[in-house]
Amino acid sequence: MKKIRMALLGCGDRGNVYASYALKHPEEAEIVAVTDIDSIALKVTGDAYALPQNKRFSSLDDFLAANVACDTVINATMDEAHYETAKKLINAGYNQLLEKPIVNNEKDLLELKNLAAAKGVSVVVCHVLRYTPFYRTMKGLINAGKIGKILTLEMNEHVGTVHFADSFVRGKWADEDDCGSGLLLQKCCHDMDLMCWLNNFSAPDEVTSFAKRANFIEENAPEGATEFCYQCPHNQTCLYDAKKIHLELDWFYFQTWRGINKPLAEITKEEKEDYLKRSDYGRCVYKLKRNLMDRQMVTVLFKDGSMGSLNVVGGCSVAGREIKIVGTKGEIKGRLEDNKFKLYEYIHNGETYKAQSTEVDVSDKVGADARHSNGDMCLMYDYVRFLNGDESSVSMTSINDSVNGHKCVYAAEQSRKEKRIVSIGK
């Protein structure tokens, strides 16, 4: 197996997570160039991979002009930059590992899909949940016919209070107009992709959706709440107190403090406290004027009559993804964060006639500190082998395989805005 040469475009958290595979497995992959418009992020990541200055680029155009030799480019730019950057990389003949979502509309999606085919390059999408031991094992059992033909898929995603506040109320994905993606596309294109992948024996036909921003609105602010948390009389009891979430817990430090414009390791506590007094990360979640939904329900009717539903809620006390799949011969039920699920098979063999339950435990395949239930590193493991000619992965997400999930998201957004059932079409 040859060592894969990778260039990184976008040195934020997601890009660095994927690129870190090269540090963990230097015999399989190496980072040969990095690009970012943020000079600090560029320096930190460039230093991490000991890259010379002529392999560090402040724009994609500079990278392309340098004609860097590599096997693929990890495109981890922000959502609104995906179309332009992906198109330029395809036209330049680079294979690409593209962070989700691909783009925010069907026209651009199909253009990129067709352009990649015409140029003969691969575009693999970072739907990392497909690669987790949890969903990968589940898909294998479905493909083996263990539950028969799928009748329904019921999916729930509950986004925790800290995560939702940091990313989708105060953070860089908090407003559809600013980032180019709604909640369903940014947070749940994973889930819609899973629905279409697990049930890829058929294609989606019709979609309906309801959504609302009804929690993070000014009417729900405690009486006397102030614009900034540091001066609020409720900052000792509010679930969304900025000091508690961002300063003490600091779970999403890699995005919270980027606005300070210093390497994260060099930022002092005093600088963080001052930042919370003037940035959106320190503002009251109920008083921020944002348009992102904070809960949404989606129903999909597939062409073979099977149906799928997704319910997403932002700001939950217990975060996690749950799934139940009902088939003609059995069922699957589980929770991703438990790293195990139940397989129910109806047995009729002349003597036995009952639902037989088996627990499928994949926790031994997930590291203690693995992000996305080890989906990130499993994706990179499969991707390195894909670039070496091995196309056996049941999880592999080429842009062609990601179209249906994205189409369902576009249709769901159209449905909730226009209050009607939307046909997917061909």
HELIX and SHEET records of a PDB file:
HELIX    1   1 ASP A   13  ALA A   19  1                                   7    
HELIX    2   2 TYR A   21  LYS A   24  1                                   4    
HELIX    3   3 SER A   39  ALA A   48  1                                  10    
HELIX    4   4 GLN A   53  LYS A   55  5                                   3    
HELIX    5   5 LEU A   60  ALA A   65  1                                   6    
HELIX    6   6 ASP A   79  ALA A   81  5                                   3    
HELIX    7   7 HIS A   82  ASN A   91  1                                  10    
HELIX    8   8 GLU A  106  LYS A  119  1                                  14    
HELIX    9   9 VAL A  128  TYR A  131  5                                   4    
HELIX   10  10 PRO A  133  ASN A  143  1                                  11    
HELIX   11  11 THR A  161  HIS A  163  1                                   3    
HELIX   12  12 PHE A  164  VAL A  169  3                                   6    
HELIX   13  13 GLU A  176  CYS A  179  1                                   4    
HELIX   14  14 LEU A  183  LEU A  198  1                                  16    
HELIX   15  15 GLU A  218  ASN A  220  5                                   3    
HELIX   16  16 CYS A  229  GLN A  231  5                                   3    
HELIX   17  17 ALA A  242  ALA A  242  1                                   1    
HELIX   18  18 LYS A  243  LEU A  249  3                                   7    
HELIX   19  19 TYR A  253  THR A  256  1                                   4    
HELIX   20  20 ARG A  258  ILE A  260  5                                   3    
HELIX   21  21 LEU A  264  GLU A  266  5                                   3    
HELIX   22  22 LYS A  269  LEU A  276  1                                   8    
HELIX   23  23 ASP A  280  GLY A  282  5                                   3    
HELIX   24  24 LEU A  336  ASP A  338  5                                   3    
HELIX   25  25 SER A  363  LYS A  365  5                                   3    
HELIX   26  26 ARG A  371  ASN A  374  5                                   4    
HELIX   27  27 GLY A  375  LEU A  387  1                                  13    
HELIX   28  28 ILE A  399  GLU A  418  1                                  20    
SHEET    1   A 6 ARG A  56  PHE A  57  0                                        
SHEET    2   A 6 ALA A  29  THR A  35  1                                        
SHEET    3   A 6 ILE A   4  LEU A   9  1                                        
SHEET    4   A 6 THR A  72  ASN A  75  1                                        
SHEET    5   A 6 GLN A  96  LEU A  98  1                                        
SHEET    6   A 6 VAL A 123  VAL A 125  1                                        
SHEET    1   B 9 TYR A 353  ASP A 361  0                                        
SHEET    2   B 9 LYS A 340  HIS A 348 -1                                        
SHEET    3   B 9 GLY A 330  ARG A 335 -1                                        
SHEET    4   B 9 GLY A 320  GLY A 327 -1                                        
SHEET    5   B 9 ILE A 150  GLY A 160 -1                                        
SHEET    6   B 9 MET A 307  CYS A 316  1                                        
SHEET    7   B 9 ARG A 295  PHE A 302 -1                                        
SHEET    8   B 9 PRO A 204  LYS A 212 -1                                        
SHEET    9   B 9 VAL A 422  SER A 423 -1                                        
END                                                                             
